[in-house]
Amino acid sequence: MGEFKGEFAPFVVLAFFLSFNILLLVHGQLLPIVSDHGENISQIKTYIVHVLKPEGSNFLGAEDLENWHKSFLPNTTLDTGEPRLLFSYKEAISGFAARLTPEEVRDMEKMDGFLRANPSKALHLQTTYTHDFLNLSTSFGVWSTSNSFYGEGIIIGVLDTGIYMPHPSFDDTGMPPRPAGWNVSCYLQTPCNDKVIGGIDKAIQDGVHILQMSFGLPPLYLPISLDEDDVAIATYSAMHKGIFPCTAAGNSGPDPETLSHAAPWDMVIGATTTDRRISRATVTLGNGTQFHGESAYQPNMVTDKFLPLVFPGSNGRFRQLYCLNNSLNGIDVRDKIVMCDVGNLDNIEKIILFQTLHPTAKDHLGGTIFDIRPSPALAYFSSRGLVRYNGNNVKLDVTAPGVNILSAWPVEVGLFLSGLKIKPFNFESGTSMATPHVSGIVALIMSKLKNDNKRQWSTSEIQSALITTTDTFDLDGKPIYDEATLSGSANILQRGAGQVNVMNAMDPGLALQH
């Protein structure tokens, strides 16, 4: 997703950029100086530098703290004139983000007060019926009485791709005044963790109650220890200030040990399905075999005729297997049904076995249907535990709806764009869609305690209430099903404690403090 400008005002924007490195081979060109570890010691990188807090730091102003951080730098600007210091953190961590070379970092290690420096890493984003599915609106749900509460006065700091301000989902008409103590911020930045920590730092200063973080590192780039996880250190600071961190587990399942977050104080959330299918889509092969799925696409013209069936991925090429952009160039797909691999290997194999000289198929689109079983089921893509860099901890806390969630979208969606200035929505799947459900539930818990004039729970008590009251069985009383196994139930490493149960979490009976 690219970066939107103009009226697009995010809290934190995590934009994906394609970096094209152009290598010019020039005769006689000098090679860069490289250390024994194979790194370019003159290459400027962004580092997150952790330092000891100076004495009396709680009384230092922003300028004094910034000067303290600048004292660790070789100078204040690069040769290009750009400032070295990017962020001077006050709340999330004790330290700063700066542009440095590996050699300069090694020189900094000799200075008093220095703790460690970690290279900044790119983070990846890991989307309505779900309030009914979670029993919020039923006759016995949280919103069933005249004194219902909706999270009034609770502030959720959203760290995601941002928001498109004119969209009706963000229209504040009729909303009460903003809560006292909230210093509202829109924080426009790019997707590396030094900026994310800056967002967390600003959120702490702004007085949010909950952090909702729909991003994380891909498994190959996970840190090997918590002290190298700068975001976890930042959320630790937030947690100590009473802010509840909700984080997306990641979309790197079904392989084990693929969680994007694993700090004990973070609420790590996986994704499950609901019992709704937005539009029943049925593909019928020429031999009568049927496959059921769903589709939000409603064509203007439909045909009941069998059409030729083509499978570009039969040559084994990755891009054609998944029908990626421009991968079908040179392949005759006009007026044909094109099969692409989206992970359901069982159905793919069945269709491939339908080998005839001229295979055909037709599709039929129906309406939205409910009461699909099994439900909830653990989503195929949802990342799993253990946690290899955190002492093999059993992590992944809970799951929540995260498949085909209708959400606000900044651009018009579809094959035939109308050009009208509409306010579009889109169906999205991912643990990024599950995370807002849990952050919303946490807001309801905080709101209920406030309305009942009860003591606010600590972050660990809320985490305990959510984890100890989950559902491990589906709507039919069977163990929660794992889409990846095709036959078995999900275990604790795959679905965590289970599916969040809002009503139970409101009154857990026992909440643990740690």
Secondary structure, DSSP 8 states (H G I E B T S, - for coil): -----SSB--SBB-------------TT-----B-TTS-BTT--EEEEEEE---TTGGG--HHHHHHHHHTTSS-SB-TTS-BSEEEEESSS-SEEEEEE-HHHHHHHTTSTTEEEEEE--B-EE---THHHHTTSSSTTSTTSSTT----TT--EEEEBS--BTTSGGG--TT-----TT-----B---SBHHHHHHHHHHHHHHT-SEEEE-EE--GGG--SSGGG-HHHHHHHHHHHTT-EEEEE--S-TTSSS--S---TTSEEEEEE--S-BSSEEEEEETTS-EEEEE-----S----S-EEEE-GGGG--HHHHTT-TTTTTTS--TTSEE----S-HHHHHHHHH---SS-EEEEEE---B---SS-SEE-TT-----BTTTTTB----EEEE-SSEEEE-SS--SSS--------EEEE-SHHHHHHHHHHHHHHHHHHHHHTT-----HHHHHHHHHTT-B-B-TTSSB-EETTTSSSB--HHHHTT-B--HHHHHS-S-----
